[in-house]
């Protein structure tokens, strides 16, 4: 499979995305949590470039192979904190909104709110949305893992 687009994105789009990342960073969420959020949403959406980028960035930030290899099965492993589990549950619920999935229930939101401030929840929600945005673009243009990121 070959990528459909070879040129760089519109500079205005790049600037807008940089501002979104700045807003996420200002939310005060641990970088490891945001990395897990990005990885899990990308796994759900089957976005190879984003999974590759997530793992590469997380490993550079000191994340362990054990946790990266089990992020998709986080419920069945002892490797994640309650805070990380709440963020992963929120990620899954916000990403899986198709086909009548319930989305983010009050129970899922309340569990996340037990661990994060409103500002942090805003940053996590924006990270989830931005990851889903990139996942859909990458699927559309057939971006290849390891080629761009």
C-alpha positions in Angstrom: 0.0 0.0 0.0 1.3 3.4 -0.9 0.4 6.8 0.7 -2.0 8.9 -1.3 -0.4 12.2 -0.5 3.2 13.1 -0.7 3.3 16.8 0.2 3.3 18.5 3.5 0.0 19.7 5.0 -1.2 23.3 4.7 0.9 25.5 7.0 -2.2 26.9 8.6 -3.3 23.4 9.5 0.1 22.7 11.0 -0.1 25.9 13.1 -3.6 25.0 14.3 -2.4 21.6 15.4 0.5 23.0 17.2 -1.9 25.3 19.2 -4.0 22.2 20.1 -0.9 20.4 21.4 0.1 23.5 23.4 -3.4 23.5 25.0 -3.1 19.8 25.8 0.4 20.3 27.3 -1.0 23.2 29.4 -3.6 20.9 31.0 -1.1 19.4 33.5 -1.6 15.7 32.6 1.4 13.4 33.0 2.9 12.8 29.6 2.8 9.0 30.2 -1.0 9.2 30.6 -1.3 11.2 27.4 0.9 8.7 25.6 -1.3 5.8 26.8 -4.4 7.7 25.6 -2.9 8.2 22.2 -1.7 4.6 21.9 -5.0 3.1 23.0 -7.2 5.3 20.7 -4.8 4.5 17.8 -5.0 0.8 18.5 -8.8 0.8 18.5 -8.8 2.7 15.2 -6.1 0.4 13.7 -3.9 3.4 12.8 -0.4 2.0 12.3 1.4 5.3 11.9 -0.1 6.6 15.2 0.6 3.3 17.0 4.2 3.4 15.8 4.6 7.1 16.8 3.0 6.4 20.2 5.3 3.6 21.0 8.4 5.3 19.7 7.7 8.5 21.7 6.7 6.6 24.8 9.8 4.5 24.8 11.9 7.7 24.5 10.1 9.1 27.5 11.0 6.0 29.5 7.9 3.8 29.1 8.4 0.1 29.5 7.9 -2.6 26.9 5.7 -4.5 29.4 3.2 -1.6 29.6 3.3 -0.8 25.9 2.7 -4.4 24.9 -0.3 -4.7 27.3 -2.0 -1.4 26.7 -4.7 -3.1 24.6 -5.4 -5.5 27.5 -5.0 -3.0 30.4 -8.0 -4.4 32.2 -6.4 -7.8 32.6 -3.0 -6.6 33.7 -1.5 -5.2 36.9 0.7 -2.7 35.2 -1.5 0.4 35.2 -2.5 2.8 38.0 -6.1 3.6 38.8 -5.5 7.0 37.3 -4.2 5.5 34.0 -7.1 3.0 34.0 -9.6 5.8 34.3 -7.9 7.6 31.4 -7.9 4.4 29.3 -11.6 3.7 30.0 -12.4 7.3 29.0 -10.3 6.9 25.8 -12.1 3.7 24.8 -15.6 5.1 25.5 -14.9 8.3 23.6 -13.3 6.5 20.7 -15.9 3.7 20.3 -19.0 5.8 19.6 -20.1 4.0 16.4 -22.7 1.3 16.0 -24.8 2.2 19.1 -21.9 2.0 21.6 -22.9 3.9 24.7 -20.0 6.4 24.6 -18.9 8.1 27.7 -21.3 7.1 30.5 -21.6 9.0 33.7 -19.8 6.1 35.5 -16.8 6.4 33.2 -16.7 10.2 33.4 -17.1 10.2 37.2 -14.3 7.6 37.5 -12.0 9.9 35.5 -13.1 13.0 37.4 -12.1 11.2 40.6 -8.5 11.3 39.4 -8.2 14.4 37.2 -9.2 18.1 37.6 -11.5 19.7 35.0 -8.5 21.2 33.3 -6.8 17.8 33.1 -10.0 16.2 31.8 -10.2 18.9 29.1 -6.6 18.1 28.1 -7.3 14.3 28.0 -10.5 14.8 26.0 -8.7 17.0 23.5 -5.9 14.4 23.3 -8.5 11.7 22.5 -10.2 13.9 19.9 -6.9 14.9 18.3 -5.7 11.3 18.1 -9.0 10.3 16.5 -8.6 13.2 14.0 -5.1 11.9 13.1 -6.3 8.3 12.9 -8.9 9.2 10.4 -6.6 11.4 8.3 -4.0 8.6 8.2 -6.6 6.0 7.1 -7.9 8.4 4.4 -4.5 9.2 2.9 -3.0 5.7 3.6 -0.1 7.1 5.7 2.5 4.4 6.4 3.9 3.6 9.8 7.4 4.9 10.3 7.4 7.1 7.2 6.2 10.4 8.5 6.4 10.4 12.3 
